Amino acid sequence: ADVDHMVSTVTVKTTDGIARDYFFPFTLRWDEKSSAAMRPFALAKVRRGPHMGMLFDAANDDGFVRTIIEHLRAGRTVQVRGGELRFHPGAALPAQADEEPIRVIGAEQSNAAAAVGDSVLLKFYRRVETGGHPEIEMGRYLTQTVGFAHTPRFMGHVEFAGDDGRIRVLAGAFEYVNNQGDAWQDVTDA
């Protein structure tokens, strides 16, 4: 294949002994043509024998985002080294539309995000912790339990269940709400 997608979590220990886990998805593209569009997100050149490729931050790759949303819609569990990826669709997750462009949202923040069509916002959490994620729990509670209408609907999440028994939420899916501007930028500008 010309493309490989990989997911990894990395534990970083600081000099004061605090350990933090981070989620890094990668795309490895072996074809030069598709690599040109992803060059701003390149991390490294890769060689396998005579074949040259590029390693990219997959959160910026349309193909990776499309793969994640397809697995989420299907409610799949995928065996990976060290555990499994579990895809939990929410009740509000729409079926795939005929035309469903992927738009990576490049706002400066602690997460990476992509809009799937005009209906789903897929967020990749860079810093992950063992257990539930507050945004997932609150989104699910507000939209599925109490029916609060003034928040984006919760549409599902992706978690990594490690062989060590630890569960870490890697991504969340929410209703995409079209707007003017970016709340994160407004807050940081203020």
C-alpha positions in Angstrom: 0.0 0.0 0.0 1.1 3.6 -0.6 -0.2 4.8 2.8 0.2 3.4 6.4 -1.7 4.9 9.4 -0.3 4.4 12.9 -1.3 5.4 16.4 1.0 5.8 19.3 0.8 7.0 22.9 4.0 8.3 24.5 4.7 8.7 28.2 6.9 11.7 29.0 8.5 12.0 32.5 9.6 15.5 33.6 12.6 16.2 35.8 10.3 16.5 38.8 9.0 13.0 38.2 5.6 13.8 36.8 4.5 11.4 34.0 2.1 12.5 31.2 0.8 10.6 28.3 0.4 12.1 24.8 -1.4 10.8 21.7 0.5 10.9 18.3 -1.2 9.5 15.2 1.1 9.2 12.2 0.6 8.7 8.5 3.4 7.2 6.4 3.1 8.0 2.7 5.2 6.2 0.2 4.0 8.0 -2.9 5.7 11.4 -3.7 2.6 12.9 -5.4 0.3 12.8 -2.3 3.2 13.8 0.0 3.5 17.3 -1.6 0.2 18.4 -0.1 1.2 17.2 3.3 4.7 18.7 3.4 3.9 21.4 6.0 3.0 18.5 8.4 6.1 16.4 7.6 8.0 14.9 10.5 10.7 12.8 8.8 11.8 11.2 5.5 11.6 7.4 5.6 13.4 4.9 3.4 12.6 1.2 3.0 15.1 -0.2 0.6 14.7 1.8 -2.7 11.4 3.3 -1.6 11.3 6.8 -0.1 8.4 8.1 1.9 7.4 10.8 4.4 6.1 10.5 7.9 3.3 13.1 8.8 1.2 14.1 11.7 -1.9 12.1 10.8 -4.3 14.5 12.5 -3.7 16.7 9.4 -4.3 13.8 6.9 -7.7 13.5 5.3 -7.3 9.8 4.8 -6.6 9.2 8.5 -9.6 11.3 9.5 -11.8 9.4 7.1 -10.5 6.0 8.4 -11.2 7.0 12.0 -14.8 8.2 11.2 -15.5 5.0 9.2 -14.4 2.9 12.1 -16.4 5.0 14.5 -19.6 4.6 12.4 -19.1 0.9 12.3 -18.4 0.6 16.1 -15.3 -1.4 15.4 -12.7 -2.8 17.8 -9.2 -3.0 16.2 -6.4 -5.1 17.7 -3.1 -3.1 17.9 0.2 -3.7 19.5 -0.2 -3.2 23.3 -4.0 -3.4 23.3 -7.0 -2.4 21.2 -8.6 0.7 19.7 -12.3 0.8 20.6 -14.7 2.9 18.5 -17.9 3.9 20.3 -20.5 5.6 18.1 -23.0 7.9 19.8 -26.7 7.8 18.9 -26.5 11.2 17.1 -23.6 10.1 14.7 -25.0 10.5 11.2 -24.6 7.9 8.4 -22.0 8.7 5.8 -23.2 11.3 3.3 -22.5 11.1 -0.4 -20.3 14.2 -0.4 -18.3 14.3 2.8 -15.2 16.5 2.5 -12.7 16.5 5.3 -11.4 19.9 6.5 -8.6 20.0 8.9 -9.1 22.9 11.4 -5.8 24.6 12.0 -6.6 26.6 15.2 -3.8 26.8 17.7 -4.9 24.8 20.7 -4.0 21.7 22.7 -6.1 19.4 20.5 -6.2 18.7 16.7 -9.6 18.8 14.9 -11.2 18.1 11.6 -14.7 18.7 10.2 -16.3 15.8 8.5 -18.7 17.2 6.0 -20.9 19.8 7.6 -22.1 17.5 10.4 -19.2 16.1 12.5 -16.3 17.6 14.4 -13.6 15.0 15.2 -11.2 16.1 17.9 -7.9 14.3 18.6 -6.8 14.8 22.2 -3.0 15.3 22.3 -2.7 14.9 26.1 -4.5 11.8 27.3 -5.1 10.5 30.8 -6.3 7.1 32.1 -10.0 6.9 32.6 -12.9 9.0 31.2 -12.4 12.4 29.5 -14.4 15.3 30.9 -15.5 16.6 27.4 -16.8 13.2 26.5 -18.6 12.7 29.8 -20.2 16.1 29.8 -21.1 16.0 26.1 -22.7 12.6 26.5 -24.6 13.7 29.7 -25.8 17.0 28.3 -27.0 15.6 25.0 -28.0 12.0 25.7 -29.1 12.0 29.3 -30.7 15.4 29.9 -31.4 16.5 26.3 -29.8 20.0 26.7 -30.2 21.6 23.3 -27.7 24.4 23.6 -24.5 22.4 23.2 -23.0 20.5 20.2 -24.4 16.9 20.3 -22.1 14.1 21.4 -21.5 11.7 18.5 -19.0 9.2 19.8 -15.5 8.6 21.0 -12.3 6.5 20.4 -10.4 4.9 23.2 -7.2 2.9 23.5 -7.6 -0.1 25.9 -4.1 -1.2 26.8 -3.0 -4.7 27.8 -2.1 -3.1 31.1 -5.9 -2.4 31.8 -5.5 1.3 31.3 -8.2 3.0 29.1 -7.3 6.4 27.5 -9.7 8.4 25.4 -7.9 9.5 22.1 -10.6 11.3 20.2 -14.2 12.6 20.5 -16.8 13.3 17.9 -19.3 16.1 18.3 -21.9 17.9 16.2 -20.1 20.4 13.9 -21.6 23.9 14.4 -20.8 26.3 11.6 -19.8 29.7 12.9 -17.9 32.8 12.1 -14.5 32.7 13.7 -12.8 30.6 16.3 -13.7 30.8 20.0 -10.2 29.7 21.0 -8.6 32.5 19.0 -11.0 35.0 20.4 -10.1 34.0 24.0 -6.3 34.0 23.3 -6.6 37.4 21.5 -8.4 38.9 24.5 
